[in-house]
Amino acid sequence: MRYVSTRGVSSSQSFAEILLAGLASDGGLFMPEIWPQISADFAGQSYASVAHTILSAFAGDSFSSEELKADIDAAYAGFDAPEIAPLSQIGPNTYLLELFHGPTLAFKDIAMQVLGRLFARALAARGGRATIVAATSGDTGSAAIAALGGLPNIDVFVLHPHGRVSEVQRRQMTTSPHANVHNIALEGTFDDAQAIVKALFADTAFARATNLTAVNSINFVRIAAQSVYYFTAAAKLGAAPTFIVPTGNFGDVFAGEAAQRMGLPIEKLVVATNANDIMARALNEGVYAAGTVQPTLSPSMDIQVASNFERALFEASGRDTAWIRSAMAVFARANKLVLQPSILDDLRSRYAAYSCSDLETLKTAAIFYGETGRLIDPHTAVAMSAVQKVRETAKGPIVVLSTAHPAKFPEAVTRATGQTPPLPPRLKGLYEGVERVSILPNDRARVRGFIQDRLGRS
């Protein structure tokens, strides 16, 4: 199995190489040269067994079957739910896919715990050190720290938007005791942080000197690992579901397209956004245009440039790398891209999209609590707000992806329901830990210098 860049200039790479590289050298995102076809009947199989089957199809000869199994088993051994991604019925033909039972109580753990172990294994085989730089809107950072904190030969730099994540999210990152973890609170938005990360990768001299790599969803291995829970949910239901996915950077919902392209029957992938509705506007109006990031009650989705959308455009264009290069250049200049009809039609054959205001988020969470007695986090509430709209046309079961534990966003949950979510055992002591974080301006040179300085000390 080889991997190619969406922009068509970088040479093809192996699974281990794209794991360690993260972003392609031409600025594109890695994709499999061909999609493996998965025909196994997963009914009754454990989550780890399904993950082993799917990741084996992507890994090629980069890792042995035994190595993959060992790392997958270890990754999921510490999850609070033995099913890893439990599926529970919440209404007529409607289900909640719980993705928050890992170390940091968010869906990012499901992929990051595997990726971290594979990353350490690949790095040990290659030798040398690696510098991981990740932009986070709240959950990726803590998941990366939980997976990579304390590992040898790795430095982890996490950029989060200063004052734009919940206190729980921030403390999960900044109270890490590990010396190889460096937190940066950037005076800007997630989009600003992500732009700096991409610029650092584009600085080839700096990237080579620091052995720079990425573990957020621009790393295809994250996408591959996240596709697993689409397979396990569909296997439990025995039918082609409609999946409603709270969406910011488009990685989680694109993992659904990946599963579909591997042969999984999916009726529709529904993109649910908050007021930062770039993806809803792109799919409904045909214009991919970035606006100003608006702070909302669902901060992990406060994103106006959805990096993984490039992967969907790559497939929708028939893998036209010349068009992708041109389109991404146009978007970089103008913050706007008009989608041609053939590409838009292909996207709409797979995706639908709806947006949700903060008021609707609160109302949805309150109604859901009143009807079920269950608390949901605001990101899940954004997805839940689309259920009634989807139900009008859905032929099969509807599955809502619940991406975070409500205790990660206690203020929003309490405001919606009047109930304070109980603090899970994993978060006990979180408010007592000492925070280590550096506040930096939205300036690439300052961030670059900070990384160089810290690496000089390590």
C-alpha positions as CSV (number, residue, x, y, z in Angstrom):
1,M,0.0,0.0,0.0
2,R,1.4,3.4,-1.1
3,Y,0.1,6.9,-0.3
4,V,0.0,9.9,-2.6
5,S,-0.5,13.6,-2.0
6,T,-3.7,15.3,-2.9
7,R,-1.6,17.9,-4.7
8,G,0.3,15.4,-6.8
9,V,3.9,16.7,-6.4
10,S,5.3,14.7,-3.5
11,S,6.5,11.2,-4.2
12,S,4.4,8.3,-3.0
13,Q,5.1,7.1,0.6
14,S,4.6,4.0,2.7
15,F,2.3,3.8,5.7
16,A,5.1,4.2,8.2
17,E,6.4,7.2,6.2
18,I,3.1,9.1,6.1
19,L,2.6,8.3,9.8
20,L,5.9,10.1,10.7
21,A,5.5,12.8,8.0
22,G,1.9,13.9,8.7
23,L,1.7,16.5,5.9
24,A,3.0,16.0,2.4
25,S,6.0,18.1,1.4
26,D,3.9,19.8,-1.3
27,G,1.4,21.0,1.2
28,G,-1.1,18.4,0.3
29,L,-2.7,15.6,2.4
30,F,-1.8,12.0,2.0
31,M,-4.4,9.5,0.6
32,P,-4.2,5.8,-0.2
33,E,-3.2,5.2,-3.8
34,I,-6.2,2.8,-4.0
35,W,-8.9,2.2,-1.3
36,P,-8.7,-1.3,0.2
37,Q,-12.0,-3.2,0.0
38,I,-13.3,-4.6,3.2
39,S,-15.8,-7.4,2.9
40,A,-15.5,-9.0,6.3
41,D,-18.7,-9.6,8.4
42,F,-17.9,-7.8,11.6
43,A,-21.1,-8.8,13.5
44,G,-20.1,-10.0,16.9
45,Q,-16.4,-9.1,16.6
46,S,-14.6,-7.0,19.2
47,Y,-13.7,-3.4,18.4
48,A,-10.0,-4.3,18.6
49,S,-10.5,-7.1,16.1
50,V,-12.3,-4.9,13.6
51,A,-9.6,-2.2,14.0
52,H,-6.9,-4.8,13.3
53,T,-8.6,-5.9,10.1
54,I,-9.0,-2.4,8.8
55,L,-5.6,-1.0,9.8
56,S,-3.9,-4.1,8.4
57,A,-5.4,-3.2,5.0
58,F,-3.7,0.2,5.2
59,A,-0.4,-0.8,6.9
60,G,1.1,-2.9,4.1
61,D,4.5,-4.2,5.2
62,S,5.2,-1.2,7.5
63,F,4.1,-3.2,10.5
64,S,3.6,-6.9,11.0
65,S,0.2,-8.3,12.0
66,E,1.6,-9.0,15.5
67,E,2.9,-5.5,15.9
68,L,-0.4,-4.0,14.9
69,K,-2.4,-6.3,17.2
70,A,-0.1,-5.5,20.2
71,D,-0.5,-1.8,19.7
72,I,-4.2,-1.9,19.1
73,D,-4.8,-4.1,22.1
74,A,-2.7,-1.8,24.3
75,A,-4.4,1.3,23.0
76,Y,-7.9,0.1,24.0
77,A,-7.0,-1.7,27.2
78,G,-7.6,1.4,29.3
79,F,-10.9,2.5,27.9
80,D,-13.8,2.7,30.3
81,A,-16.3,0.9,28.1
82,P,-15.3,-2.6,26.9
83,E,-17.1,-1.9,23.6
84,I,-14.8,1.1,23.1
85,A,-17.6,2.8,21.0
86,P,-20.9,1.7,22.5
87,L,-24.1,2.2,20.5
88,S,-27.2,2.9,22.5
89,Q,-30.8,3.5,21.2
90,I,-32.2,6.9,22.1
91,G,-35.4,6.9,20.1
92,P,-37.3,5.2,17.2
93,N,-34.6,3.9,14.9
94,T,-32.2,6.5,16.3
95,Y,-28.9,5.7,18.1
96,L,-26.1,7.5,19.9
97,L,-22.5,6.3,19.1
98,E,-20.5,7.1,22.3
99,L,-16.9,8.0,21.4
100,F,-15.8,9.5,24.7
101,H,-14.7,6.6,26.8
102,G,-10.9,7.0,26.4
103,P,-8.3,8.8,28.5
104,T,-9.3,12.3,27.7
105,L,-13.1,11.7,27.3
106,A,-13.3,12.7,23.6
107,F,-13.4,10.9,20.3
108,K,-9.9,11.8,19.4
109,D,-8.6,9.2,21.9
110,I,-9.9,6.3,19.7
111,A,-7.4,7.1,16.9
112,M,-4.7,8.9,18.9
113,Q,-4.1,6.0,21.3
114,V,-3.3,3.8,18.4
115,L,-1.4,6.4,16.5
116,G,0.8,7.2,19.4
117,R,1.9,3.6,19.9
118,L,2.5,3.1,16.1
119,F,4.4,6.4,16.0
120,A,6.7,5.4,18.8
121,R,7.3,2.0,17.2
122,A,8.1,3.6,13.8
123,L,10.3,6.2,15.3
124,A,12.3,3.5,17.2
125,A,12.8,1.6,14.0
126,R,14.0,4.7,12.1
127,G,16.0,6.2,14.9
128,G,16.5,9.8,15.8
129,R,14.0,12.3,17.3
130,A,10.7,13.8,16.2
131,T,9.0,17.1,16.8
132,I,5.2,17.0,16.8
133,V,3.4,20.2,16.3
134,A,-0.4,20.1,16.6
135,A,-3.0,22.8,16.3
136,T,-6.1,22.0,18.4
137,S,-9.6,23.5,18.9
138,G,-9.7,21.7,22.2
139,D,-9.6,17.9,22.1
140,T,-6.8,16.9,19.7
141,G,-4.2,18.5,22.0
142,S,-5.1,16.6,25.2
143,A,-5.5,13.4,23.2
144,A,-2.0,13.8,21.7
145,I,-0.5,14.6,25.1
146,A,-2.2,11.5,26.6
147,A,-0.8,9.4,23.8
148,L,2.7,10.8,23.5
149,G,3.5,12.5,26.8
150,G,6.6,11.0,28.4
151,L,7.7,9.0,25.4
152,P,11.4,9.1,24.5
153,N,12.8,10.9,21.5
154,I,9.6,12.9,21.0
155,D,8.8,16.6,21.7
156,V,5.1,17.6,21.5
157,F,4.1,21.2,20.9
158,V,0.4,21.9,21.1
159,L,-1.1,25.2,20.0
160,H,-4.6,26.1,21.2
161,P,-6.5,29.4,20.8
162,H,-6.1,31.4,23.9
163,G,-9.4,31.8,25.8
164,R,-11.4,29.8,23.3
165,V,-11.4,26.3,24.8
166,S,-13.2,25.1,27.9
167,E,-11.4,25.1,31.2
168,V,-11.5,21.3,31.3
169,Q,-10.0,21.1,27.8
170,R,-7.3,23.6,28.7
171,R,-6.4,22.0,32.0
172,Q,-6.2,18.5,30.4
173,M,-3.4,20.0,28.2
174,T,-1.6,22.4,30.5
175,T,-1.4,20.2,33.7
176,S,0.5,17.5,31.9
177,P,3.6,16.7,34.0
178,H,5.7,15.4,31.1
179,A,8.9,17.4,30.2
180,N,8.4,16.6,26.5
181,V,5.1,18.5,26.4
182,H,5.0,22.2,25.5
183,N,1.7,24.1,25.5
184,I,1.2,27.3,23.5
185,A,-1.9,29.5,24.0
186,L,-2.0,31.4,20.7
187,E,-3.6,34.9,20.7
188,G,-5.9,34.0,17.8
189,T,-8.3,31.4,16.5
190,F,-7.9,27.7,15.8
191,D,-7.6,28.7,12.1
192,D,-4.7,31.0,13.0
193,A,-3.0,28.1,14.9
194,Q,-3.5,25.7,12.0
195,A,-2.2,28.2,9.5
196,I,1.0,28.5,11.5
197,V,1.4,24.8,11.7
198,K,1.0,24.5,7.9
199,A,3.5,27.3,7.4
200,L,6.1,25.5,9.7
201,F,5.7,22.4,7.5
202,A,6.2,24.5,4.4
203,D,9.4,25.9,5.9
204,T,11.4,22.9,4.6
205,A,14.7,23.9,6.3
206,F,13.0,24.2,9.7
207,A,10.9,21.0,9.1
208,R,14.0,19.0,8.2
209,A,16.1,20.3,11.0
210,T,13.5,19.5,13.7
211,N,12.1,16.3,12.1
212,L,8.7,17.9,12.1
213,T,5.5,15.8,12.0
214,A,1.8,16.1,12.8
215,V,-0.7,13.9,14.6
216,N,-3.9,15.8,14.2
217,S,-6.4,14.8,11.5
218,I,-4.2,16.0,8.6
219,N,-2.3,12.7,9.4
220,F,-4.1,10.0,7.4
221,V,-3.5,7.3,10.0
222,R,-5.9,9.2,12.2
223,I,-8.6,9.0,9.5
224,A,-8.0,5.3,9.0
225,A,-8.3,4.6,12.7
226,Q,-11.5,6.7,13.0
227,S,-13.2,4.8,10.1
228,V,-13.4,1.7,12.4
229,Y,-16.3,2.9,14.5
230,Y,-18.4,3.4,11.3
231,F,-17.9,-0.2,10.6
232,T,-18.7,-1.4,14.1
233,A,-21.8,0.7,14.4
234,A,-23.2,-0.5,11.0
235,A,-22.4,-4.1,12.0
236,K,-24.4,-3.8,15.2
237,L,-27.4,-2.4,13.2
238,G,-27.2,-4.7,10.2
239,A,-28.3,-1.9,7.9
240,A,-27.0,1.1,6.1
241,P,-27.1,4.0,8.6
242,T,-27.3,7.8,8.2
243,F,-24.5,9.2,10.3
244,I,-24.8,12.7,11.8
245,V,-21.4,14.0,12.7
246,P,-20.6,17.2,14.6
247,T,-18.0,18.8,12.3
248,G,-15.2,21.3,12.5
249,N,-12.0,20.2,10.6
250,F,-13.9,17.6,8.6
251,G,-11.7,14.7,9.7
252,D,-14.3,12.7,11.6
253,V,-16.9,12.9,8.9
254,F,-14.3,12.2,6.2
255,A,-13.5,9.0,8.1
256,G,-17.1,8.0,7.2
257,E,-16.4,8.6,3.5
258,A,-13.3,6.5,3.9
259,A,-15.4,3.7,5.3
260,Q,-17.9,4.1,2.5
261,R,-15.1,4.0,-0.1
262,M,-13.9,0.8,1.5
263,G,-17.2,-0.8,0.8
264,L,-19.4,0.0,3.9
265,P,-23.0,0.8,2.9
266,I,-23.8,4.2,4.3
267,E,-27.0,6.0,3.3
268,K,-25.8,9.5,4.1
269,L,-23.1,11.4,6.0
270,V,-24.7,14.5,7.6
271,V,-22.4,17.4,8.5
272,A,-23.6,19.2,11.6
273,T,-22.0,22.6,12.2
274,N,-22.4,25.4,14.7
275,A,-22.4,29.1,13.7
276,N,-19.0,28.5,12.0
277,D,-20.9,27.0,9.1
278,I,-18.4,27.0,6.3
279,M,-19.1,23.4,5.5
280,A,-22.9,23.8,5.6
281,R,-22.6,26.8,3.2
282,A,-20.2,24.9,0.9
283,L,-22.4,21.9,0.5
284,N,-25.7,23.8,0.4
285,E,-24.7,26.8,-1.6
286,G,-21.7,25.5,-3.6
287,V,-19.3,28.2,-2.3
288,Y,-16.5,27.2,0.1
289,A,-15.8,30.6,1.8
290,A,-14.1,31.3,5.1
291,G,-15.6,33.9,7.4
292,T,-14.7,35.2,10.8
293,V,-14.5,32.6,13.5
294,Q,-17.3,33.0,16.0
295,P,-16.9,31.8,19.6
296,T,-19.7,29.3,20.4
297,L,-20.8,26.9,23.1
298,S,-19.2,24.1,21.0
299,P,-15.7,25.5,20.8
300,S,-14.0,22.4,19.2
301,M,-16.0,23.2,16.1
302,D,-15.1,26.9,16.0
303,I,-13.3,26.5,12.7
304,Q,-13.6,28.3,9.4
305,V,-11.0,26.4,7.3
306,A,-11.8,22.7,7.3
307,S,-8.4,21.2,6.3
308,N,-9.7,17.7,5.6
309,F,-12.2,19.0,3.1
310,E,-9.3,18.9,0.6
311,R,-9.5,15.1,0.8
312,A,-13.2,15.1,-0.1
313,L,-12.5,17.5,-3.0
314,F,-9.7,15.3,-4.2
315,E,-12.1,12.3,-4.5
316,A,-15.0,14.4,-5.8
317,S,-12.8,15.8,-8.6
318,G,-11.8,12.3,-9.7
319,R,-8.4,12.7,-8.0
320,D,-7.5,15.7,-10.3
321,T,-4.3,16.9,-8.5
322,A,-3.8,19.8,-10.9
323,W,-7.3,21.1,-10.1
324,I,-6.7,20.6,-6.4
325,R,-3.4,22.6,-6.5
326,S,-5.2,25.4,-8.4
327,A,-8.3,25.3,-6.1
328,M,-6.3,25.4,-2.9
329,A,-4.1,28.3,-4.3
330,V,-7.3,30.2,-5.1
331,F,-8.7,29.6,-1.7
332,A,-5.5,30.6,0.0
333,R,-5.5,33.9,-1.9
334,A,-9.2,34.8,-1.7
335,N,-10.6,32.7,1.2
336,K,-13.2,31.6,-1.3
337,L,-13.7,28.8,-3.8
338,V,-16.7,28.3,-6.0
339,L,-17.3,24.6,-6.5
340,Q,-18.0,23.5,-10.1
341,P,-21.3,21.6,-10.6
342,S,-19.8,18.1,-11.2
343,I,-17.8,18.3,-7.9
344,L,-20.7,19.7,-6.0
345,D,-23.0,16.9,-7.3
346,D,-20.5,14.2,-6.2
347,L,-20.2,15.7,-2.7
348,R,-24.0,16.0,-2.3
349,S,-24.4,12.3,-3.3
350,R,-22.6,11.5,-0.1
351,Y,-23.1,14.5,2.2
352,A,-25.9,16.6,3.6
353,A,-25.3,19.6,5.9
354,Y,-27.1,21.6,8.6
355,S,-26.0,24.4,10.9
356,C,-27.1,25.1,14.5
357,S,-27.1,28.3,16.6
358,D,-26.1,28.4,20.3
359,L,-29.7,28.9,21.2
360,E,-30.7,25.8,19.2
361,T,-27.8,23.9,20.9
362,L,-29.1,24.8,24.4
363,K,-32.7,24.0,23.4
364,T,-31.7,20.6,21.9
365,A,-29.7,19.6,25.0
366,A,-32.5,20.6,27.3
367,I,-35.1,18.6,25.3
368,F,-32.9,15.6,25.1
369,Y,-32.3,15.6,28.8
370,G,-36.1,16.0,29.5
371,E,-36.9,13.1,27.2
372,T,-34.1,10.7,28.1
373,G,-32.6,11.8,31.4
374,R,-29.2,11.9,29.7
375,L,-26.8,14.8,29.5
376,I,-25.0,15.5,26.3
377,D,-22.1,17.8,25.5
378,P,-22.8,20.9,23.2
379,H,-21.1,19.3,20.2
380,T,-23.3,16.3,20.4
381,A,-26.3,18.6,20.9
382,V,-25.3,20.3,17.6
383,A,-25.5,16.9,15.9
384,M,-28.7,16.0,17.7
385,S,-30.4,19.2,16.4
386,A,-30.2,17.7,12.9
387,V,-32.1,14.5,13.8
388,Q,-35.6,15.8,13.0
389,K,-34.4,17.3,9.7
390,V,-32.8,14.0,8.7
391,R,-35.7,11.8,9.9
392,E,-37.9,13.2,7.1
393,T,-35.8,11.4,4.4
394,A,-33.8,8.7,6.1
395,K,-34.7,5.2,5.1
396,G,-32.5,3.3,7.6
397,P,-31.3,3.9,11.2
398,I,-29.9,7.3,12.2
399,V,-26.7,7.3,14.2
400,V,-25.6,10.5,16.0
401,L,-21.9,10.6,16.9
402,S,-21.4,11.8,20.5
403,T,-17.9,13.1,20.5
404,A,-17.2,14.3,24.0
405,H,-18.2,13.6,27.6
406,P,-20.6,16.3,29.0
407,A,-18.2,16.9,31.9
408,K,-15.7,18.5,29.5
409,F,-18.2,21.4,29.0
410,P,-19.9,21.8,32.4
411,E,-20.9,25.5,31.9
412,A,-22.8,24.8,28.7
413,V,-24.5,21.7,30.0
414,T,-25.6,23.4,33.2
415,R,-26.9,26.4,31.2
416,A,-28.9,24.1,29.0
417,T,-30.3,21.7,31.6
418,G,-29.8,23.1,35.1
419,Q,-27.8,20.0,35.8
420,T,-24.0,20.0,36.5
421,P,-22.5,16.9,34.9
422,P,-20.7,14.8,37.5
423,L,-16.9,14.8,37.3
424,P,-15.7,11.4,36.0
425,P,-12.9,9.7,37.9
426,R,-10.5,10.5,35.1
427,L,-10.9,14.2,35.8
428,K,-10.5,14.0,39.5
429,G,-7.5,16.2,40.5
430,L,-7.6,18.1,37.3
431,Y,-8.3,21.4,39.0
432,E,-5.4,20.9,41.4
433,G,-2.7,20.3,38.9
434,V,-0.1,23.1,38.1
435,E,-0.6,24.6,34.6
436,R,2.3,25.0,32.3
437,V,1.6,27.1,29.2
438,S,3.1,29.9,27.2
439,I,0.9,32.7,25.7
440,L,2.3,33.7,22.3
441,P,1.1,36.3,19.7
442,N,-0.4,35.1,16.4
443,D,3.1,35.3,14.8
444,R,4.7,32.4,13.0
445,A,8.2,33.7,13.7
446,R,7.5,33.8,17.4
447,V,6.2,30.3,17.5
448,R,9.1,29.1,15.4
449,G,11.6,30.7,17.8
450,F,9.8,29.2,20.8
451,I,10.0,25.7,19.3
452,Q,13.7,26.2,18.5
453,D,14.4,27.5,22.0
454,R,12.6,24.6,23.7
455,L,14.3,22.0,21.5
456,G,17.6,23.6,22.3
457,R,17.0,22.9,25.9
458,S,15.8,19.3,25.5
